[in-house]
Amino acid sequence: MSDSLLKVENLCAGIEEKEILKGVSIEVNPGEVHVIMGPNGAGKSTLGNLIMGNPNYKVNSGKVFFEGNDITDEPTDKRAKRGIFMSFQNPLEIAGLTLSDFVRTATEAVGEKKVKFFDFKKELAKEMEVLNMDGEYAKRDLNVGFSGGEKKKAEILQLLMLSPKLAILDETDSGLDIDAVRTVSAGVEEYRKNTNGALIIITHNMNILSSLKVDKVHVLMDGKIVKSGDETLLAAINESGYGIFEKEER
Amino acid sequence: MSDNEKTVVEDIDRTLYDFRYEESEEDFYKVSEGLTKDIVLTLSQEKNDPDWMREFRLKALDIYNNKKMTDWGASIEGLDMDNIVTYVKPKTQMSADWKDVPKDIKDTFEKLGIPQAERDALAGVGAQYDSELVYHNVKDEVAAQGVVYSDIETALRGPYADMIKEHFMKLVPPTDHKFAALHGAVWSGGSFVYVPPGVKVEIPLQSYFRLNAPGAGQFEHTLIIVDKGAYLHFIEGCSAPKYNVANLHAGCVEIFVGEEATVRYSTIENWSKNMYNLNTKRAKVAKNGKIEWVSGSFGSHVSYLYPMSVLDGENARSEFSSVTFAGAGQNLDTGCKVVHNAPNTSSYVNTRSISKADGISTFRSSVVINKNATGSKSATSCESLMLDKESQSDTIPAMDIRTSSADVGHEAKIGRISDEAVFYLQSRGISEEEARAMIVRGFASNVGKELPLEYAIEMNNLISLEMKGSIG
């Protein structure tokens, strides 16, 4: 085992009987930025969910390692404590639980220690400002009645508060207007600046990538990574679409 | 991912909440027949009732003996009515010393975060010590404002005797149902509160200081009279386990809300699991007055609980927020009734029912809008959450609308905890058990956010305890 942060080894997995990932391998080193692209239904979100340990998905074969530890069978909360984070494509609404209480509970759970209420409030207000979030949102029920943009900002707020070693951004930029994408990007930059954490960015959109130095790009099609390369791949995809990889897939 | 693949809900150990007593036969009366005139007369004599009260009890006994047993709703077959006399006679004193309180109960108090003085009181220990002291302090403070707060027995012999006679069981007459009649015959203990016109009582009055006298918790009577323009928040019970030697609770609460007055009545009930909780609560609200019910039902084997608001004056209002949590072996039939009896009255009902294991949680409501209640409004929203496949939840709303100028709405939702929501919270480092508890606490926040902070915390801790062991 090398010094890699995350290592996914020949992962075959899916939902119930349906196999979605058909042997995916990927290795992310500390501080690296990886981008996963591919057409709808290729299995991009499935990969993110499996790294996070969503119990609705079933691993048929293959392994997931984090900092050299086999976490393939580990529950999601343990993975979060190890320093894995995922920004959800569709963040869930939890009535009766305020954003502030949630983030505080999460901060304490991940850090495995109590945080002082005053320090927490100060920190939260600071990060909300980075994200142009109205402080009132902290008192509102988690994601309930939030616009699409506010939900994504709340995800990035959690990213900033939890400072994970690896963050998976699952379509964080989809459905956002240009200003919101800019704000979210600023938040991601802040995360990189604060912790130099690694990123796996699942996206259709190049906008969120413009301010980041990308280390690796993976093209995922029909459950397999058909091409990996440096950021020059992005330009190729931008120009010609995924069609150019179909040949390689066969 | 076998660790978190499947969740199985198990029976939770509710005995955690139950005081356990080693009982010996000599500890209590053994009378095989039902409730007799002699027993009621003895009780009346012991309590030194005024003549009218003795007559009242006997009349109620008559009604009780002639009333049919309740035969709708949750089964109360386990109630041994032939042995009713054992319910009336307290068979044993509550423990007199904190060190005699069983360890599991102490632990529960610890987990619920209940302060020491309160623990002593709840355990029946401090009834003569700390809690009396606290109670007297509260009493002095409110007495300075002209507020009367005492047990009914004392008040019956004091300057408010006529006021009690005028109001006692006028809102809930013994003819109402069999257990109201039983209550009328054998009531004992409880609270009397009178708030004079214009007085706003800033601190909530809390009844558990009164309820811990031995045997006082079974048929206690609460009579609250709040005069014109006054305000009162009354809190009944608390989230700690309440143990009663007998397994029937048939209390009665009557609240008279004066013109422009507001009364908030908060309850967290957590009876031990052998309890049949057949409680009757009713409020009458005068012009521009308001009653606010905040209610949490957790314990008991069977509950029938439907606080009723009679909106008797123009613009009278009623708000009702409740949470019911039925775990294994529990059948909690709860809800509310509202009668709109004057123009432009309004009612708002917001309830949450949670059921777990084979627990049954039924929401039952009745909204009546009489012909004269023109321009009245009523909105009901009830939501149910079933925590597993074995749990059961029912919603039985009834409406009787007799004017075309009323605005009436009803909304019902039944759901389960979504796996995705649990995964979401877990992805932030929160354990599966805590994630589920957080979702349930959030679901119950309609009541949580209405309670004073220390009670809200206790209720949340109680939910967490109920959720313990719900994951296999």
Chai-1 contact restraints between the chains, C-beta under 6 A:
chainA,res_idxA,chainB,res_idxB,connection_type,confidence,min_distance_angstrom,max_distance_angstrom,comment,restraint_id
A,M52,B,S427,contact,1.0,0.0,6.0,A-B,restraint_1
A,N54,B,F423,contact,1.0,0.0,6.0,A-B,restraint_2
A,P55,B,M1,contact,1.0,0.0,6.0,A-B,restraint_3
A,P55,B,N4,contact,1.0,0.0,6.0,A-B,restraint_4
A,P55,B,E5,contact,1.0,0.0,6.0,A-B,restraint_5
A,N56,B,D419,contact,1.0,0.0,6.0,A-B,restraint_6
A,D73,B,M1,contact,1.0,0.0,6.0,A-B,restraint_7
A,P75,B,D3,contact,1.0,0.0,6.0,A-B,restraint_8
A,P75,B,N4,contact,1.0,0.0,6.0,A-B,restraint_9
A,T76,B,Q426,contact,1.0,0.0,6.0,A-B,restraint_10
A,T76,B,S427,contact,1.0,0.0,6.0,A-B,restraint_11
A,D77,B,Q426,contact,1.0,0.0,6.0,A-B,restraint_12
A,D77,B,G429,contact,1.0,0.0,6.0,A-B,restraint_13
A,D77,B,I430,contact,1.0,0.0,6.0,A-B,restraint_14
A,D77,B,S431,contact,1.0,0.0,6.0,A-B,restraint_15
A,A80,B,S427,contact,1.0,0.0,6.0,A-B,restraint_16
A,A80,B,R428,contact,1.0,0.0,6.0,A-B,restraint_17
A,A80,B,G429,contact,1.0,0.0,6.0,A-B,restraint_18
A,K81,B,G429,contact,1.0,0.0,6.0,A-B,restraint_19
A,M86,B,S427,contact,1.0,0.0,6.0,A-B,restraint_20
A,L92,B,E420,contact,1.0,0.0,6.0,A-B,restraint_21
A,L92,B,A421,contact,1.0,0.0,6.0,A-B,restraint_22
A,L92,B,Y424,contact,1.0,0.0,6.0,A-B,restraint_23
A,I94,B,G442,contact,1.0,0.0,6.0,A-B,restraint_24
A,A95,B,G442,contact,1.0,0.0,6.0,A-B,restraint_25
A,G96,B,G442,contact,1.0,0.0,6.0,A-B,restraint_26
A,G96,B,F443,contact,1.0,0.0,6.0,A-B,restraint_27
A,G96,B,S445,contact,1.0,0.0,6.0,A-B,restraint_28
A,L97,B,M438,contact,1.0,0.0,6.0,A-B,restraint_29
A,L97,B,G442,contact,1.0,0.0,6.0,A-B,restraint_30
A,A106,B,R428,contact,1.0,0.0,6.0,A-B,restraint_31
A,A106,B,G429,contact,1.0,0.0,6.0,A-B,restraint_32
A,A109,B,G429,contact,1.0,0.0,6.0,A-B,restraint_33
A,A109,B,I430,contact,1.0,0.0,6.0,A-B,restraint_34
A,V110,B,G429,contact,1.0,0.0,6.0,A-B,restraint_35
